[in-house]
């Protein structure tokens, strides 16, 4: 567990992220030009499983296990309305039920924007009770994103306003220069995939237990955190993946994890 550096950045930022959610709901990062996809064949094929304002794309070949959740509402700069909220809810539920998922990359297909926050044009047509219900549903959706059992990486190349920033803060890692990594304009998606690939090479059971240990450990004192870590490690002791990892290390080869 302690050797899982890709998730440690969350523990450093976690305490301040909650403060940002409550006191600074609006933030903007420097807009970047559209990403030039230079990773070519190394990325493998993409299989699209959901369409609409929120898409799910499963990467294949060597990137199997990486899922991209893409925001795609260009006419409204990815502003979150009722349809997009339903899309987020469905996508998160689909990913949560997907045992093949190892890591999720949350990104925008719209140049120069991550998410413009709530759709204010649509909100004007809502009653006060409808607005409250929508806000509660949105917060619940972000909580579901945060509660996913696999690591999540947000790609923020452009504006992240209001609920868009909250969505980014609900992810474990953020790539934009804002929090976990600082990269040149146009490089955020590439860096996020590098991080996702690094995580994806680890055992899927260990990935889930690492995130669970970190989440529990952040909320309690050190002795209790170590107990939580030990509890998670105990769940891995009798797995085939642990034995495969040890064998691969001894034989100086790449492990082949089965999630068992």
C-alpha positions as a printed NumPy array, in Angstrom:
array([[  0.   ,   0.   ,   0.   ],
       [  2.694,   2.472,   1.008],
       [  4.377,   1.847,  -2.332],
       [  1.478,   3.244,  -4.361],
       [  2.704,   6.779,  -5.146],
       [  0.142,   7.537,  -7.834],
       [ -2.57 ,   8.014,  -5.208],
       [ -0.535,   9.693,  -2.47 ],
       [ -1.015,  13.107,  -4.076],
       [ -4.643,  12.943,  -3.027],
       [ -3.772,  12.751,   0.664],
       [ -1.648,  15.892,   0.353],
       [ -4.445,  17.896,  -1.269],
       [ -7.498,  16.332,   0.315],
       [ -7.913,  18.65 ,   3.288],
       [ -7.689,  21.775,   1.165],
       [ -9.989,  20.413,  -1.538],
       [-12.965,  20.411,   0.814],
       [-12.229,  24.021,   1.738],
       [-12.201,  24.931,  -1.947],
       [-15.555,  23.29 ,  -2.473],
       [-17.215,  25.372,   0.205],
       [-15.427,  28.709,  -0.148],
       [-14.229,  28.931,  -3.752],
       [-16.824,  27.302,  -6.021],
       [-15.482,  29.036,  -9.111],
       [-12.015,  28.69 , -10.582],
       [-10.484,  29.07 , -13.997],
       [ -7.344,  27.536, -15.434],
       [ -5.514,  28.747, -18.521],
       [ -7.272,  27.709, -21.695],
       [ -5.291,  25.307, -23.829],
       [ -5.439,  24.456, -27.544],
       [ -7.035,  21.188, -28.618],
       [ -4.941,  18.173, -27.794],
       [ -2.963,  16.685, -30.633],
       [ -3.243,  12.96 , -30.116],
       [  0.337,  11.903, -30.567],
       [  0.294,   8.647, -28.687],
       [ -0.894,   6.747, -31.773],
       [ -0.922,   2.984, -31.693],
       [  0.289,   2.836, -28.101],
       [ -3.151,   3.949, -27.002],
       [ -4.922,   1.047, -28.663],
       [ -8.41 ,   1.023, -30.089],
       [-11.266,   2.881, -28.446],
       [-14.63 ,   1.201, -28.039],
       [-17.477,   3.626, -27.356],
       [-20.214,   2.262, -25.106],
       [-22.346,   5.317, -24.306],
       [-23.137,   8.423, -26.351],
       [-24.709,  11.827, -25.717],
       [-23.413,  14.752, -23.621],
       [-21.464,  12.24 , -21.506],
       [-19.586,   9.418, -23.217],
       [-17.791,   6.344, -21.958],
       [-14.9  ,   5.004, -23.991],
       [-13.048,   1.836, -23.066],
       [ -9.454,   1.649, -24.217],
       [ -8.208,  -1.698, -25.458],
       [ -5.024,  -3.633, -26.148],
       [ -2.28 ,  -2.591, -23.716],
       [ -4.58 ,   0.107, -22.284],
       [ -7.361,  -2.329, -21.419],
       [ -8.646,  -1.383, -17.977],
       [ -8.574,   2.377, -18.641],
       [-11.979,   4.002, -19.098],
       [-12.447,   7.552, -20.361],
       [-15.486,   9.504, -19.18 ],
       [-15.838,  12.374, -21.633],
       [-17.917,  15.524, -21.328],
       [-19.261,  16.417, -24.781],
       [-21.734,  19.295, -24.863],
       [-19.933,  21.879, -26.994],
       [-22.918,  24.151, -27.589],
       [-23.084,  24.915, -23.84 ],
       [-19.396,  24.567, -22.93 ],
       [-20.254,  21.378, -21.037],
       [-22.657,  23.201, -18.736],
       [-24.51 ,  20.674, -16.615],
       [-28.236,  20.535, -17.336],
       [-30.746,  17.788, -16.616],
       [-29.722,  15.633, -19.593],
       [-26.029,  15.919, -18.808],
       [-26.677,  15.147, -15.139],
       [-28.492,  11.973, -16.143],
       [-25.588,  11.141, -18.431],
       [-23.114,  11.556, -15.571],
       [-25.237,   9.419, -13.273],
       [-25.564,   6.645, -15.857],
       [-21.866,   6.755, -16.716],
       [-20.751,   6.608, -13.092],
       [-23.159,   3.748, -12.381],
       [-21.923,   1.873, -15.455],
       [-18.288,   2.305, -14.414],
       [-19.068,   1.324, -10.835],
       [-20.55 ,  -1.959, -12.048],
       [-17.677,  -2.679, -14.448],
       [-15.286,  -5.146, -12.843],
       [-12.813,  -4.66 , -15.707],
       [-12.266,  -0.975, -14.862],
       [ -8.925,  -0.178, -13.22 ],
       [ -8.722,   3.592, -13.644],
       [-10.988,   6.353, -14.99 ],
       [ -9.884,   9.453, -16.927],
       [-12.452,  12.295, -16.793],
       [-11.952,  14.742, -19.658],
       [-13.655,  17.162, -22.041],
       [-13.926,  16.792, -25.793],
       [-14.654,  20.531, -26.044],
       [-11.563,  22.715, -26.683],
       [-10.615,  25.324, -24.063],
       [-13.157,  24.205, -21.464],
       [-13.513,  21.433, -18.896],
       [-16.959,  22.302, -17.557],
       [-18.743,  25.657, -17.278],
       [-20.718,  24.553, -14.219],
       [-24.498,  24.518, -14.029],
       [-26.627,  25.354, -17.061],
       [-27.989,  28.728, -15.915],
       [-30.296,  29.095, -18.933],
       [-32.018,  25.88 , -17.958],
       [-32.   ,  26.82 , -14.282],
       [-33.944,  30.019, -14.984],
       [-36.883,  27.865, -16.007],
       [-36.859,  25.87 , -12.746],
       [-38.873,  26.579,  -9.646],
       [-37.079,  27.017,  -6.315],
       [-37.892,  23.446,  -5.31 ],
       [-36.674,  22.115,  -8.662],
       [-33.398,  24.004,  -8.276],
       [-32.876,  22.553,  -4.813],
       [-33.61 ,  19.054,  -6.067],
       [-31.217,  19.519,  -8.986],
       [-28.413,  20.8  ,  -6.721],
       [-28.898,  17.891,  -4.323],
       [-28.795,  15.421,  -7.218],
       [-25.64 ,  17.05 ,  -8.567],
       [-23.888,  16.823,  -5.217],
       [-24.974,  13.212,  -4.859],
       [-23.57 ,  12.478,  -8.326],
       [-20.203,  13.994,  -7.446],
       [-20.194,  11.949,  -4.243],
       [-20.769,   8.842,  -6.358],
       [-17.83 ,   9.817,  -8.566],
       [-15.666,  10.263,  -5.494],
       [-16.842,   6.93 ,  -4.087],
       [-15.838,   4.869,  -7.139],
       [-13.639,   1.987,  -6.06 ],
       [-11.023,   2.741,  -8.731],
       [ -8.737,   5.801,  -9.078],
       [ -9.969,   8.751, -11.123],
       [ -7.886,  11.334, -13.005],
       [ -9.369,  14.655, -14.157],
       [ -8.013,  16.313, -17.317],
       [ -8.585,  20.074, -16.935],
       [ -7.56 ,  21.953, -20.072],
       [ -9.593,  25.125, -19.872],
       [-12.256,  26.637, -17.637],
       [-13.533,  24.707, -14.618],
       [-16.32 ,  26.789, -13.104],
       [-18.626,  26.122, -10.147],
       [-19.877,  22.547, -10.438],
       [-17.159,  21.876, -13.008],
       [-14.519,  22.526, -10.364],
       [-16.442,  20.399,  -7.864],
       [-16.418,  17.565, -10.386],
       [-12.667,  17.887, -10.786],
       [-12.183,  17.941,  -7.006],
       [-14.242,  14.755,  -6.746],
       [-11.509,  12.959,  -8.704],
       [ -8.462,  11.519,  -6.984],
       [ -5.937,  13.298,  -9.207],
       [ -6.075,  16.412, -11.378],
       [ -3.838,  17.278, -14.334],
       [ -3.799,  21.013, -15.352],
       [ -1.197,  22.789, -13.117],
       [ -3.831,  23.418, -10.491],
       [ -3.087,  20.621,  -8.096],
       [ -1.222,  17.377,  -8.766],
       [  0.784,  18.027, -11.931],
       [  1.782,  21.081, -13.937],
       [  2.149,  20.497, -17.681],
       [  2.456,  22.715, -20.78 ],
       [ -0.69 ,  23.724, -22.643],
       [ -2.082,  20.815, -24.642],
       [ -0.245,  18.177, -22.583],
       [ -2.786,  17.478, -19.825],
       [ -4.554,  14.598, -21.576],
       [ -1.26 ,  12.959, -22.474],
       [ -0.04 ,  13.25 , -18.854],
       [ -3.326,  11.886, -17.502],
       [ -3.011,   8.824, -19.739],
       [  0.559,   8.306, -18.527],
       [ -0.724,   8.294, -14.946],
       [ -3.624,   6.024, -15.868],
       [ -1.266,   3.596, -17.61 ],
       [  1.024,   3.488, -14.593],
       [ -1.911,   2.659, -12.317],
       [ -3.301,   0.193, -14.848],
       [ -0.131,  -1.905, -14.636],
       [ -0.828,  -2.684, -10.98 ],
       [ -3.037,  -5.518,  -9.786],
       [ -6.728,  -4.521, -10.028],
       [ -7.507,  -5.847,  -6.55 ],
       [ -4.554,  -3.967,  -5.08 ],
       [ -5.662,  -0.767,  -6.823],
       [ -9.064,  -0.944,  -5.156],
       [ -7.64 ,  -1.784,  -1.753],
       [ -5.088,   1.036,  -2.02 ],
       [ -7.799,   3.593,  -2.672],
       [ -9.955,   2.2  ,   0.129],
       [ -7.054,   2.341,   2.575],
       [ -6.261,   5.943,   1.622],
       [ -9.89 ,   7.054,   1.87 ],
       [-10.361,   5.494,   5.302],
       [ -6.941,   6.597,   6.523],
       [ -7.575,  10.261,   5.742],
       [-10.558,  10.402,   8.085],
       [ -8.995,   8.873,  11.236],
       [ -5.89 ,   9.029,  13.448],
       [ -2.666,   7.243,  12.49 ],
       [ -3.195,   4.014,  14.509],
       [ -6.685,   3.643,  13.048],
       [ -5.359,   4.401,   9.567],
       [ -2.739,   1.668,   9.912],
       [ -5.443,  -0.742,  11.066],
       [ -7.478,   0.134,   7.966],
       [ -4.43 ,  -0.451,   5.785],
       [ -3.802,  -3.823,   7.419],
       [ -7.426,  -4.803,   6.912],
       [ -7.155,  -4.025,   3.21 ],
       [ -3.858,  -5.878,   2.901],
       [ -5.359,  -8.941,   4.596],
       [ -7.916,  -9.113,   1.791],
       [ -5.065,  -9.477,  -0.713],
       [ -3.01 , -12.122,   1.086],
       [ -4.812, -15.153,  -0.339],
       [ -5.26 , -13.818,  -3.866],
       [ -3.706, -15.262,  -6.996],
       [ -2.624, -11.777,  -8.037],
       [ -0.39 , -11.375,  -4.973],
       [  1.372, -14.632,  -5.727],
       [  1.685, -13.664,  -9.388],
       [  3.253, -10.332,  -8.393],
       [  5.821, -12.079,  -6.208],
       [  6.59 , -14.647,  -8.915],
       [  6.968, -11.968, -11.594],
       [  9.345,  -9.992,  -9.392],
       [ 11.482, -13.049,  -8.716],
       [ 11.514, -14.01 , -12.406],
       [ 12.143, -10.4  , -13.532],
       [  9.156, -10.336, -15.838],
       [  5.978,  -8.295, -16.237],
       [  3.159,  -9.7  , -14.066],
       [ -0.072, -10.908, -15.613],
       [ -2.867, -10.024, -13.18 ],
       [ -6.295, -11.664, -13.384],
       [ -8.147,  -9.792, -10.648],
       [ -8.446, -12.976,  -8.543]])
